[in-house]
Amino acid sequence: MACLLETPIRMSVLSEVTASSRHYVDRLFDPDPQKVLQGVIDMKNAVIGNNKQKANLIVLGAVPRLLYLLQQETSSTELKTECAVVLGSLAMGTENNVKSLLDCHIIPALLQGLLSPDLKFIEACLRCLRTIFTSPVTPEELLYTDATVIPHLMALLSRSRYTQEYICQIFSHCCKGPDHQTILFNHGAVQNIAHLLTSVSYKVRMQALKCFSVLAFENPQVSMTLVNVLVDGELLPQIFVKMLQRDKPIEMQLTSAKCLTYMCRAGAIRTDDSCIVLKTLPCLVRMCSKERLLEERVEGAETLAYLIEPDVELQRIASITDHLIAMLADYFKYPSSVSAITDIKRLDHDLKHAHELRQAAFKLYASLGANDEDIRKKIIETENMMDRIVTGLSESSVKVRLAAVRCLHSLSRSVQQLRTSFQDHAVWKPLMKVLQNAPDEILVVASSMLCNLLLEFSPSKEPILESGAVELLCGLTQSENPALRVNGIWALMNMAFQAEQKIKADILRSLSTEQLFRLLSDSDLNVLMKTLGLLRNLLSTRPHIDKIMSTHGKQIMQAVTLILEGEHNIEVKEQTLCILANIADGTTAKELIMTNDDILQKIKYYMGHSHVKLQLAAMFCISNLVWNEEEGKRLVRFVLKKIMGRKSCTEKTAGTRDPG
């Protein structure tokens, strides 16, 4: 079997290959099977903990020969087992080692080995597969290529505690989305793994627990099944609760809390259930304390953020549990000052986790402040909080920047903070920089926050306008990402609210009528609704209405006609009729309606529509059309005659109007 190396063999690498390394490979080709076996055993002993030796053997072509011996029917079971052990040891080296093994098609060979009746050989193959699949360079899809593999692995779960540990570990690392969850679920993963939670082996229990956490994540079907599974007379949620008690290992507590969190978010457990409020939430808060390892604090904070994100009551409970808001401030104090660290390993450890800690803290602050004004106030009043968020917006790590923007977006829902803290720290400046050049995932959140900063009561609105926001937002409306189009048009809508004529003219000029038409025919309903909202805000106050309609009237009336004639829902039609009502409120603009029999007939049609909202919107159109302080009744009669023909109208009908 040919083995493709990732890069050509360099002379410098060849020079490091010792005669001893060549000797190990040469012995694999000996005609005496016993000498081959002894050669493999010696190779096994030579590579343990020796990455240089592993690299040498791979360069010399040991992998193809080992795989050949592993698959040969004439090879003894002992030889096959030792080959699998050596391959597993090689895989424990560098990522390049794993890539070389994958290039030699090691996975199909090992999977084939699982068909052997010999348990020791099966365990050796599984151990090697576990090492390879847990490497970040191995594509998870390789586990699912052959449809017979998953059911066979399920069948092997009962063979030994080692098969249980390795297979569960493989599943937990290779389950990366709903498709994988469905495959495992349909092949009985829940039923086959559930009883392993009571295994005498801690490693088996932990790997089974990790399996359930990845299976339940954002998966209502799996979560609803888990709630009703019985193991030795106990429901799974009860077993999970026992596993997150303080006397259990931290790893077990955290993973059990994740299982319950994911089941709760999937709707299988109520947010007010005691196992969430009294067990899961307090456990996750404990994980955020200084006493825990940095990686545990990261995982605890991120899981807690996910748990409380949609629920106001959980946010309130978490905010007053163990001084959590103040506790999170400590996440920003890593790495500690260099002078205070004498252990270089600790400094390296702190540096490695510093970004993750800041990211986790921002995420949890964002969830805590999602709804409650008092919690937002406490967060902002936390030591140097606004400065930390502003600094986070310019971090080199994309994940930290994204978390910082989300945190800021959550806090920007507060009217009070928009007027005070956000203005004091000029948050709009770093935000505008973020919007200039960032990945879509950051742009979506940052542009959503910009919508809040452009609300009419926000002091940041004027400086944002002066910094060229109109062109930036109009550019977002042309994005292929629907979320960015929505945010772009939403921000323009907020910008146009009670704006001066110059700002409205800038919006229309930068957006262009062609783009406006494209947005009005957008397949995304949110884009269409916000575009109609923008039009309503542009067409407000009589002088502005008349000015805009004098230059863009033909195109706007054409767009209104197309929407009223199209297959749209009630809300879209209502918004469109409200635009007509605004046009009708203009002094000269209303003539574009009065001289358009098609539009007048549509208004008449909607006055008789079965839906009250459309009736009212149509009546607002009529009200604004007929309202004229000087001409009054004469204009009323004229309009109603145009709409109703020669039928008589009562004074009551003519008197219905919207004075605004």
C-alpha positions in Angstrom: 0.0 0.0 0.0 1.5 3.4 -1.0 1.8 6.1 1.6 1.6 9.7 0.5 3.7 12.0 2.6 2.4 15.6 3.2 5.7 17.2 2.2 8.8 15.9 0.3 11.5 14.4 2.5 14.1 17.0 3.3 17.8 16.2 3.4 17.9 17.6 7.0 15.3 15.1 8.0 17.0 12.2 6.4 20.2 13.1 8.1 18.5 12.7 11.4 17.4 9.1 10.6 19.6 6.9 12.6 20.9 3.4 11.7 18.8 2.1 14.6 15.6 3.5 13.1 16.4 1.8 9.8 17.0 -1.4 11.6 13.5 -1.3 13.1 11.9 -1.0 9.7 14.2 -3.6 8.0 13.1 -6.2 10.6 9.5 -5.8 9.5 10.5 -7.5 6.2 12.2 -10.5 7.7 10.9 -13.8 6.3 10.7 -15.3 9.8 7.3 -14.4 11.4 8.7 -14.6 14.9 11.5 -12.2 14.1 8.9 -9.8 12.6 6.8 -10.0 15.7 9.9 -9.3 17.9 10.8 -6.4 15.6 7.3 -4.9 16.1 7.5 -5.3 19.8 11.0 -3.7 19.9 9.6 -0.9 17.7 6.8 -0.4 20.2 9.2 0.0 23.1 11.4 2.4 21.0 8.7 4.9 20.1 7.0 5.2 23.5 7.4 8.9 24.5 9.9 9.5 21.6 8.4 11.8 19.0 11.7 12.0 17.1 11.8 8.3 16.7 8.2 8.2 15.6 8.9 10.8 12.9 11.9 8.9 11.7 10.0 5.6 11.4 7.2 7.3 9.5 9.7 8.9 7.1 11.3 5.5 6.5 8.0 3.9 5.5 7.1 1.9 8.6 3.4 2.8 8.4 2.6 1.0 5.1 4.4 -2.1 6.2 2.6 -2.2 9.6 -0.7 -1.8 7.9 0.1 -4.6 5.5 1.0 -6.9 8.4 -2.2 -5.8 10.2 -4.4 -6.8 7.3 -2.6 -10.0 6.2 -4.7 -13.2 6.9 -1.4 -15.1 7.4 -0.3 -12.7 10.2 -0.9 -14.1 13.7 -3.4 -12.3 16.0 -0.6 -11.3 18.3 1.3 -9.7 15.5 -1.8 -7.8 14.3 -2.4 -6.6 17.8 1.2 -5.4 18.2 1.0 -3.6 14.9 -2.2 -1.8 16.0 -0.5 -0.8 19.2 2.5 0.7 17.4 0.3 2.6 15.0 -1.6 4.0 18.0 1.6 5.1 19.5 2.7 6.8 16.3 -0.7 8.6 16.2 0.0 10.0 19.7 2.9 12.1 18.3 2.4 15.3 16.3 -0.5 16.3 14.1 1.8 15.7 11.1 2.1 12.1 12.3 -1.7 11.7 12.2 -1.8 13.3 8.7 0.7 10.7 7.5 -1.3 7.9 8.9 -4.5 9.2 7.3 -2.7 9.5 4.0 -1.9 5.8 4.3 -5.6 5.0 4.7 -5.3 3.7 8.3 -8.9 4.2 9.2 -10.4 1.6 6.8 -7.7 -0.9 7.8 -8.5 -0.4 11.5 -12.3 -0.6 11.0 -11.8 -3.8 9.1 -9.8 -5.1 12.1 -12.9 -4.6 14.3 -14.5 -7.6 12.5 -12.0 -10.0 14.2 -13.3 -12.3 16.8 -10.2 -11.6 19.0 -11.1 -9.1 21.8 -7.5 -7.9 22.4 -7.0 -7.1 18.7 -10.4 -5.3 18.7 -9.4 -3.2 21.7 -6.0 -2.3 20.1 -7.8 -1.2 16.9 -10.3 0.9 18.9 -7.6 2.5 21.0 -5.8 3.5 17.8 -9.0 4.7 16.2 -9.8 6.7 19.4 -6.4 8.5 19.2 -6.8 9.3 15.5 -10.4 10.5 15.7 -9.7 12.8 18.7 -7.0 14.6 16.6 -8.2 17.9 15.2 -6.8 17.0 11.8 -9.1 14.0 11.3 -12.3 14.6 9.4 -15.3 13.3 11.5 -17.1 12.2 8.3 -14.6 9.3 7.9 -16.6 7.5 10.7 -19.8 7.7 8.8 -18.6 6.9 5.2 -19.5 3.2 5.6 -23.1 2.7 6.9 -22.2 -0.6 8.5 -19.6 0.9 10.9 -21.9 2.6 13.5 -24.2 -0.4 14.1 -21.1 -2.6 14.4 -19.6 -0.2 17.0 -22.9 -0.3 18.9 -22.7 -4.1 19.0 -19.1 -3.9 20.3 -20.1 -1.8 23.3 -21.0 -4.9 25.3 -17.6 -6.6 24.8 -15.5 -5.0 27.5 -15.1 -1.8 29.5 -12.3 -0.8 27.1 -14.5 -1.1 24.1 -17.1 1.0 26.0 -14.6 3.7 26.9 -13.0 4.0 23.4 -16.3 3.8 21.4 -18.0 6.4 23.5 -15.0 8.6 23.2 -15.0 8.2 19.4 -18.7 9.0 19.3 -18.4 12.1 21.5 -15.6 13.5 19.3 -17.2 12.7 15.9 -20.8 13.9 16.7 -20.6 17.4 15.2 -24.1 18.4 14.2 -27.7 17.3 13.7 -26.9 14.8 10.9 -24.4 12.9 13.1 -26.8 13.1 16.1 -29.6 11.6 14.0 -27.4 8.7 12.7 -26.2 7.8 16.2 -29.7 8.2 17.7 -31.3 6.0 15.0 -28.8 3.3 15.7 -29.8 3.1 19.3 -27.1 5.3 20.9 -29.3 6.3 23.8 -30.4 2.8 24.8 -26.9 1.3 24.3 -25.0 4.0 26.2 -27.5 4.8 29.0 -26.6 1.8 31.2 -22.9 2.7 31.0 -23.6 5.6 33.4 -23.7 3.1 36.2 -20.5 1.4 35.2 -17.9 0.6 37.9 -15.3 2.3 35.6 -15.0 6.0 36.1 -13.6 6.4 32.5 -16.6 4.6 31.0 -19.1 6.7 33.0 -17.3 9.9 31.9 -17.2 9.0 28.2 -20.9 8.0 28.3 -21.7 11.3 29.9 -19.8 13.2 27.3 -21.7 11.2 24.6 -25.0 12.4 26.0 -23.9 16.0 26.1 -23.1 16.1 22.4 -26.2 14.1 21.5 -28.5 16.4 23.4 -27.0 19.7 22.2 -29.7 21.7 20.4 -31.6 18.4 19.6 -35.2 18.3 21.0 -35.7 14.7 19.7 -32.8 13.3 21.7 -33.4 15.5 24.7 -37.1 14.5 25.0 -36.0 10.8 24.7 -33.4 11.2 27.4 -35.9 12.7 29.9 -37.9 9.4 29.9 -35.0 6.9 29.9 -34.8 4.7 33.0 -31.5 3.2 34.3 -31.8 0.8 37.2 -35.1 2.4 38.1 -33.9 6.0 37.9 -34.6 8.6 35.3 -31.6 9.9 33.5 -32.1 13.5 34.7 -31.9 12.2 38.3 -28.7 10.4 37.5 -27.3 13.6 36.0 -28.2 15.5 39.1 -26.4 13.0 41.3 -23.3 13.4 39.1 -23.1 17.1 39.6 -23.0 17.0 43.3 -20.0 18.6 45.0 -18.3 15.3 46.0 -18.0 14.2 42.4 -14.9 15.0 40.2 -15.1 18.5 38.6 -15.1 17.0 35.1 -18.2 14.9 36.0 -20.0 17.9 37.6 -19.4 20.1 34.5 -20.4 17.5 32.0 -23.5 16.6 33.9 -24.4 20.3 34.1 -23.9 20.5 30.3 -26.3 17.6 29.8 -29.0 19.1 31.9 -28.4 22.6 30.3 -28.7 21.2 26.7 -31.9 19.3 27.6 -33.4 22.4 29.2 -32.5 24.6 26.1 -34.0 21.9 23.9 -37.3 22.2 25.8 -37.1 18.8 27.5 -36.8 20.3 31.0 -38.6 23.4 32.2 -36.5 26.4 33.2 -38.2 26.5 36.6 -37.6 22.8 37.3 -35.7 22.4 40.6 -32.9 20.4 38.8 -32.1 23.5 36.8 -32.7 26.3 39.4 -31.4 24.5 42.5 -28.8 22.1 41.0 -27.5 23.0 37.5 -27.3 26.8 37.8 -25.6 26.8 41.2 -23.1 24.1 40.0 -22.2 26.2 36.9 -21.8 29.4 39.1 -19.4 27.4 41.3 -17.3 26.6 38.3 -16.7 30.3 37.7 -15.0 30.8 41.1 -11.3 31.5 41.6 -10.8 28.1 43.2 -11.3 26.4 39.9 -8.8 25.8 37.1 -8.8 28.4 34.3 -10.2 25.9 31.7 -13.0 24.9 34.2 -13.9 28.5 34.7 -14.1 29.0 30.9 -16.3 26.0 30.4 -18.5 26.8 33.4 -19.1 30.4 32.3 -19.9 29.5 28.7 -22.3 26.8 29.7 -24.0 29.1 32.2 -24.3 31.8 29.5 -26.0 29.3 27.2 -28.4 28.1 30.0 -29.7 31.5 31.0 -29.6 33.2 27.6 -33.4 33.0 26.8 -34.8 33.1 30.3 -35.3 36.3 32.4 -35.8 34.6 35.7 -32.7 32.4 35.4 -30.7 35.6 34.5 -32.0 37.2 37.7 -31.2 34.2 39.9 -27.7 33.8 38.4 -27.0 37.5 38.9 -27.5 37.2 42.7 -25.8 33.8 43.1 -22.4 33.9 44.8 -21.7 37.5 43.6 -21.4 36.2 40.1 -21.2 39.6 38.4 -18.2 40.7 40.5 -16.7 37.2 40.3 -16.5 37.5 36.5 -14.4 40.7 36.7 -11.5 38.4 37.8 -11.6 36.8 34.3 -9.9 39.9 32.9 -6.9 39.7 35.2 -5.0 37.0 33.3 -2.2 36.7 32.6 -1.1 38.0 36.0 1.7 40.6 36.0 5.0 39.0 34.9 6.7 40.2 38.0 4.3 38.2 40.1 4.9 35.0 38.2 8.1 33.1 39.0 6.9 29.9 37.3 7.3 30.2 33.5 4.9 27.3 33.0 2.2 29.1 34.9 2.7 32.2 32.7 2.4 30.1 29.6 -0.7 28.5 31.0 -2.2 31.9 31.8 -1.4 33.3 28.4 -3.0 30.3 26.7 -6.3 30.7 28.5 -6.4 34.5 28.8 -8.4 35.0 25.5 -10.7 32.1 26.4 -11.4 33.7 29.8 -12.3 37.1 28.4 -14.4 35.5 25.7 -16.3 33.5 28.3 -16.8 36.5 30.6 -18.2 38.6 27.8 -20.6 35.8 26.8 -21.9 35.4 30.3 -22.3 39.2 30.8 -24.2 39.3 27.5 -26.6 36.7 28.7 -27.0 38.2 32.2 -27.9 41.6 30.8 -30.1 40.5 28.0 -33.4 41.6 29.6 -33.1 43.2 33.1 -32.3 46.9 33.5 -31.0 46.5 37.0 -28.6 43.7 36.0 -27.3 45.8 33.1 -26.6 48.6 35.5 -24.7 46.3 37.9 -22.6 45.0 35.0 -21.7 48.4 33.7 -20.8 49.6 37.3 -18.4 46.6 37.6 -14.7 47.6 37.9 -13.6 49.1 34.5 -16.3 47.2 32.7 -16.9 49.6 29.8 -13.1 50.1 29.2 -12.7 46.3 29.1 -15.5 46.0 26.5 -14.1 48.8 24.4 -10.7 47.1 24.5 -12.3 43.8 23.6 -13.6 45.3 20.4 -10.0 45.6 19.1 -8.6 42.3 20.3 -6.6 40.2 17.9 -8.8 37.2 18.6 -11.9 37.1 16.5 -13.8 35.1 19.1 -13.0 37.7 21.8 -14.1 40.5 19.5 -17.3 38.7 18.7 -18.1 38.1 22.4 -17.3 41.7 23.3 -19.7 43.0 20.6 -22.4 40.7 21.8 -21.9 41.9 25.3 -22.1 45.5 24.2 -25.2 44.8 22.1 -26.9 43.2 25.1 -26.1 46.3 27.2 -27.2 48.7 24.4 -30.8 47.6 25.0 -30.9 50.0 27.9 -32.2 53.5 27.2 -30.4 54.8 30.2 -27.0 53.3 29.3 -27.3 54.6 25.7 -27.6 58.1 27.1 -24.9 57.8 29.8 -22.2 55.1 29.8 -22.2 54.6 26.0 -21.8 58.3 25.4 -19.2 58.8 28.2 -17.0 56.1 26.6 -17.7 57.0 23.0 -18.5 53.4 22.2 -19.6 54.3 18.7 -16.0 55.0 17.6 -14.5 51.5 18.1 -17.8 50.0 16.9 -17.5 51.9 13.6 -14.0 50.6 13.2 -15.2 47.0 13.8 -17.8 47.6 11.0 -15.2 48.6 8.5 -13.5 45.3 8.2 -14.8 42.2 10.1 -16.1 38.7 9.4 -19.8 38.4 8.8 -20.4 36.8 12.2 -19.1 40.0 13.9 -20.7 42.3 11.3 -24.2 40.8 12.1 -23.9 41.6 15.8 -22.1 44.9 15.4 -24.6 46.2 12.8 -27.5 45.0 15.1 -26.0 47.1 17.9 -25.6 50.1 15.6 -29.4 49.9 15.1 -29.7 50.7 18.8 -27.2 53.5 18.8 -29.2 55.2 16.0 -32.4 55.4 18.0 -33.6 59.0 18.1 -32.9 59.4 21.9 -29.3 58.1 21.6 -26.6 60.9 21.8 -24.4 58.8 19.6 -26.7 59.2 16.6 -25.3 62.5 15.4 -21.6 61.6 15.5 -22.3 58.2 13.8 -24.0 60.0 11.0 -21.1 62.4 10.6 -18.7 59.4 10.4 -20.1 58.1 7.1 -22.6 55.6 8.5 -25.1 56.1 5.6 -22.8 54.7 3.0 -21.7 51.9 5.2 -25.3 50.8 6.0 -26.4 51.1 2.4 -23.5 48.8 1.5 -24.8 46.3 4.1 -28.2 46.2 2.3 -26.4 44.7 -0.7 -24.9 41.8 1.3 -25.7 38.2 0.4 -26.2 37.6 4.1 -30.0 38.2 4.9 -29.1 39.1 8.5 -26.8 41.9 7.3 -29.4 43.2 4.8 -32.0 43.3 7.6 -29.6 45.1 10.0 -28.5 47.6 7.3 -32.1 48.6 6.4 -33.2 48.5 10.0 -30.4 51.0 11.0 -31.4 53.2 8.1 -35.0 53.1 9.3 -33.9 54.2 12.7 -31.7 56.9 11.2 -34.6 58.3 9.1 -36.9 58.5 12.1 -37.7 62.2 12.7 -34.6 63.1 10.7 -33.8 66.3 8.9 -34.5 66.5 5.2 -30.8 66.4 4.4 -30.3 63.0 6.1 -33.3 61.6 4.3 -31.9 62.9 1.0 -28.5 61.3 1.7 -30.2 58.0 2.4 -32.1 58.0 -0.8 -29.1 59.1 -2.8 -26.8 56.5 -1.3 -29.3 53.7 -1.4 -30.6 54.5 -4.9 -34.2 53.7 -6.1 -32.9 50.6 -7.9 -31.6 49.1 -4.7 -34.8 50.1 -2.9 -36.8 48.2 -5.5 -34.6 45.1 -5.0 -35.1 45.3 -1.2 -38.9 45.6 -1.7 -38.8 42.4 -3.8 -36.4 40.6 -1.3 -37.3 37.0 -0.6 -36.6 37.6 3.1 -39.8 38.9 4.8 -37.8 40.8 7.5 -35.9 42.7 4.8 -39.2 43.7 3.1 -40.8 44.8 6.3 -37.9 47.0 7.4 -37.7 48.5 3.9 -41.4 49.5 4.2 -40.6 50.9 7.6 -37.8 52.9 6.1 -40.1 54.3 3.5 -42.7 55.3 6.2 -40.0 57.1 8.1 -38.7 58.9 5.0 -42.2 59.9 4.1 -43.0 61.8 7.3 -43.8 65.5 7.8 -45.5 67.3 4.9 -42.5 69.2 3.5 -40.4 66.1 3.4 -43.2 64.0 1.9 -43.7 66.6 -0.9 -40.0 67.0 -1.5 -39.3 63.2 -1.8 -42.4 62.5 -3.8 -41.5 65.3 -6.3 -38.2 63.5 -7.1 -39.0 59.8 -6.5 -42.8 59.8 -6.6 -43.2 57.7 -9.8 -40.9 54.9 -8.5 -42.4 54.8 -5.1 -46.0 54.7 -6.4 -44.9 51.9 -8.7 -43.4 49.9 -5.8 -46.6 50.4 -3.7 -48.7 49.2 -6.6 -46.6 46.0 -7.0 -46.8 45.1 -3.3 -50.5 45.7 -3.1 -51.0 43.5 -6.1 -48.6 40.8 -4.9 -49.1 37.7 -2.8 -48.1 39.2 0.6 -49.3 38.7 4.1 -51.5 41.1 6.1 -48.6 42.9 7.9 -46.9 43.7 4.6 -50.1 45.0 3.0 -50.9 47.1 6.1 -47.4 48.7 6.1 -47.8 49.5 2.4 -51.2 51.2 3.0 -49.6 53.2 5.8 -47.1 54.5 3.3 -49.9 55.5 1.1 -51.5 57.2 4.1 -48.3 59.2 4.7 -48.1 60.2 1.0 -51.8 61.3 1.3 -50.8 63.6 4.1 -48.6 65.6 1.8 -49.8 68.9 0.4 -48.8 68.2 -3.3 -47.8 64.6 -2.9 -51.4 63.5 -2.5 -52.1 64.4 -6.1 -50.1 61.3 -7.1 -52.9 59.3 -5.4 -55.8 61.4 -6.5 -54.8 61.2 -10.2 -54.2 57.4 -10.0 -57.5 55.6 -10.4 -55.8 52.2 -10.0 -54.5 53.1 -6.5 -57.9 54.6 -5.5 -59.6 51.4 -6.5 -57.1 49.4 -4.4 -57.8 51.7 -1.4 -61.6 51.1 -2.0 -61.0 47.4 -2.1 -59.1 47.3 1.2 -61.8 49.4 2.9 -64.1 46.5 2.4 -61.5 43.8 3.3 -62.3 41.2 5.9 -59.2 42.0 8.0 -59.7 45.0 10.4 -56.0 46.1 10.2 -56.3 46.6 6.4 -59.7 48.4 6.8 -58.2 50.8 9.3 -55.1 51.4 7.2 -57.2 52.1 4.1 -59.4 54.5 6.1 -56.3 56.4 7.2 -55.5 56.9 3.6 -58.9 58.3 3.0 -58.7 60.4 6.1 -55.4 62.0 5.0 -56.6 62.4 1.4 -59.7 64.4 2.4 -58.2 66.4 5.2 -57.9 70.0 4.1 -58.6 72.7 6.6 -59.8 75.3 4.1 -61.7 73.2 1.6 -63.1 70.6 4.0 -66.4 69.1 2.9 -66.0 69.9 -0.8 -62.8 67.8 -1.0 -64.4 65.0 1.0 -67.3 64.8 -1.5 -64.9 64.8 -4.4 -62.6 62.0 -3.1 -65.5 59.8 -2.0 -67.1 60.3 -5.4 -63.9 59.2 -7.1 -63.7 56.1 -4.9 -67.3 55.1 -4.4 -68.8 56.3 -7.7 -72.0 58.2 -7.5 -73.1 56.5 -4.2 -73.9 59.0 -1.5 -71.8 59.1 1.7 -72.7 60.0 5.2 -71.0 62.7 7.2 -69.7 60.1 9.6 -67.8 58.4 6.9 -66.3 61.6 5.6 -65.3 62.7 9.1 -63.1 59.7 9.9 -59.5 60.9 9.8 -56.0 60.7 11.3 -55.0 64.2 12.4 -51.3 63.1 12.4 
